[in-house]
Amino acid sequence: MTLDLYADPIELTKALVDIPSPSHHEEAIADAIEEALRGLDVEVARYGNTVCARTNRGLDSRVVLAGHIDTVPLAENVPHHMETSEDGVEVMWGCGTVDMKSGMAVYLNAFAQLHEADELKHDLTVIAYEGEEVATEFNGLGHLQKDHPEWLEGDFALLGEPSGAMVEAGCQGSIRLRVTAHGTRAHSARAWLGSNAAHKLAPIMGRIAAYESRDVTIDGCTYREGLNIVHLESGVATNTLPDEAWMFVNFRFAPDRTSDEALEYMKSIIGEEEDVTIEIDDIAPAAQPGLGQPAAKALIDAVGGNVRAKYGWTDVARFSEMGTPAVNFGAGDPGFAHKKDEQVPTAQITEVSTALLNYLKG
């Protein structure tokens, strides 16, 4: 399919949605995006199915526009279709409409429209990357961060995650620990001959249950932390003491903590118990909102001050790790992401596009 990057972002969203691109199958959409970008007078590079382009006009600052091009597996929801509600709201339905081909369409359109425009206030980089919806090892932005970090360099970055046409600043970090208790198996009728592993988790579970969440306000955005048991397993038979019991404990932490600080805090809550081991299953850093930066302030003005904290983790953290403030800014309700009835109001696509163009033109 040939993409017209100058088309209305709503039409460009339709075109992107109609190219199936579940994770590990992004070649066709990457080919289409690369072909369209190579038609512009800009620098273009491709790594796997991640496509990058940038202007080099020597402007005083650089803004990075990034979005992933993969989706979750299709659920008979491609190609797109349109509906109009009883109150006259036009809605586009289809896999990726929210997460996040509408955001990618807006970013590609802005890049094309402004790459040679006199009113452009910042050099631009656009990144369309693969493998976000699967394990971290496949994440195209992560690969760039490791092997080609120059493509992530900028004064400010925007990620096209759905945010309801608001700016969602920064993101929480996340740590998941596997906490395992070890015991000795025995018949429940002769319990004194064994050691119940499940019981050894009880004191830890009590401390986690007693945890009180912390609210942290940074740059006017309030992040609420949470510590929870999210998975629990034990048991051999209904008449047997288990010799192993384990659980996943997840900590969503505010951006004022480093990953190491958050890990130490988790360990202080879990404590030390005999015959209990702790392993790190997953760890992802938080991202500072960075709204004090001049480039960020200008975006906040462009969206009429509509800003809130981002709950959950997104790839903005990769930019934050490199010292680049980053926010999430895209159309649609993230609650529809990954659902069979994924949908986005087309007016929000236009709203995000208008705000972005106004921001980039100063």
Disulfide bonds with the S-S distance in Angstrom:
none
